[in-house]
């Protein structure tokens, strides 16, 4: 018989499932027979139905289907045998932990669902359990392929996923037009999700295009509308969407016009296919820029100018493992400000960047962009991938270089020897570039393999090189090792955090807990308050290291901005072909990016002296490697260790020896709370770093808007004059000083966020561990079996780490020497005691 439900206003179960208890936790309860989600309709009916499910017993069916062994084995087929064994171990640890958490969650819900008052501690446990159950198995690992048009990004991805023709390969007038993400997951078909610009975003771009196109060139300045300039880019995009002649129409006319291509109202297009080739054909119009006929007009209507980015999903059996996302990133950004912002954000979320460069031209600018990504984003690893290494004219090559004491007998030998030379020179070049902007002992600079020489063409042809010599397989090894390292770290943290929660629950039900009074945590509370204040002070001292170089950078910027701005605005050949480009710069608030020309960013240029001064110290503050006096994370680690030592001390002095469960919980929970701060810090880091350039851009926006309105004779010189006078005026009014203050303010916000999170989370933890007040203590369901299983799984972490080290030692022995895959060098993580 179903019990009578209390009113909605007083129902503690409704309080339990409200997301207010854990603001970061989305309401999403998935069960085998019921799927309860927050909707716009009446929530009361949903929750009452959930209660009914509880009473009927359906809720306590297994919520997660056990993953079939064959399915797991299929997913791991792409890995070498050693990585397969390690991943299987960690997969089993994770899946068994999730099963334990699910069973514990069900027992806990069953023990309280009829209570009129649910203790806050139980609410905390339920929310923590639910958060862990719903936590994804792995955060996506983004590997960015950064390269200019024609560098071979798409060809390399095609080779890695073993599809000769999938993403469009650059030709005379064809290239990938937007950011493309390629990943795999458990699905039967090939899929592509095309995200389009919103209606408002397209209107903004349309207005910019027409402002560029509907202005007559100043004949006195001999303007040349080059096919690679801003005007030609705008014309190509308008012709693709609205048809021939669109470049000559007014903004208002185009707003009323019906595009030649069908645009879905959802602004998202989903494509599916049974085979890779079939999806490639469907995908072409969305990611391939339109070729031109002999008159320079689009051959047919295309939708690619409206595409913001594309997500391609391959079936799980594909050669790239699930959890890894390969990102084809256009080298210099995008003309559209929204796509350009996405370009920067995409680079910043990549944990590894491959800088792709044609064997005949190495790009210094892309190396600098990768260094900036290491400073401001999540990037921890950079590699130079030299493409098209099969391109070699043997007679010319023999004439131009010395080959030592032996003679080159074939083109294959010449290619291999040149590749070795490129590796040595490229590694030295990359290290020099990165050392100027990054701490000298950063792990990326210690990697043995920083340069890869690849040939996607030879990977398929095998006319000159073997598969191994094309080094496509080495890049796959890089991917596998990075996934294994991340999976090891994630499962270690996951099992440890789950074990901490089971420790507390078992402590609530332990018999010796009834013999002791509530935990005397008042001394620990005072200690936490004192240590938090101390943490705020040492964080302030860490951030203080940036003050002097920031001030020196401001002085350097004031002294050099006219020279730097002049170099950006003056062209050696005069204003020919520069008028429309400069207008595009002004229309986009000082930034212009095209497919073929170097990126122009006036804001970044005049603030570069500031960044030159602060970059080394900024890198030290947020470094993840060897600590320095200014490093932030070691300060948080020291705070964590001081809390854990104090807990051990109180355990001995205050008689907590009868409550070892709670002491262990506190130790584990401190690690989980402070470990979570790293993600918060990394998310804030980008905002701090970009605050200087964004502050300058904001101050100069009126100046750019005024310059963009200039038309008529000598318009280019008049625009330059407005920009110069506007920058002079803002500098005189303290533009660089305001940028300095805004960066300092962002640092203070980070300090405040860290201390507030520590105070709130640790206070909640201590309140939960203490069984006094507000009926925090409640005899919970019997979870002894779950605790024992969790204890075994926690011990299994160390066994998995030891097995991984043993397998690696055996492989190195069989190979005769230690072998580096060139991937990330993070050591295998072992659980902390």
Helices and strands as residue ranges (DSSP letters): G 8-10, H 12-17, G 19-21, E 28-30, E 35-37, H 43-56, G 58-60, H 69-75, H 81-112, H 120-134, E 141-147, H 153-160, E 179-185, E 190-196, H 199-213, G 219-221, H 230-242, G 246-248, H 251-256, E 268-273, H 276-287, G 304-306, E 307-315, E 324-330, H 337-349, E 352-358, H 364-376, E 381-387, H 394-400, H 411-437, G 443-446, E 451-453, H 456-461, H 472-509, H 511-515, H 522-569, H 579-587, E 591-592, E 600-601, H 602-621, H 633-653, G 656-659, H 660-675, H 677-708, H 715-732, H 735-769, H 784-815
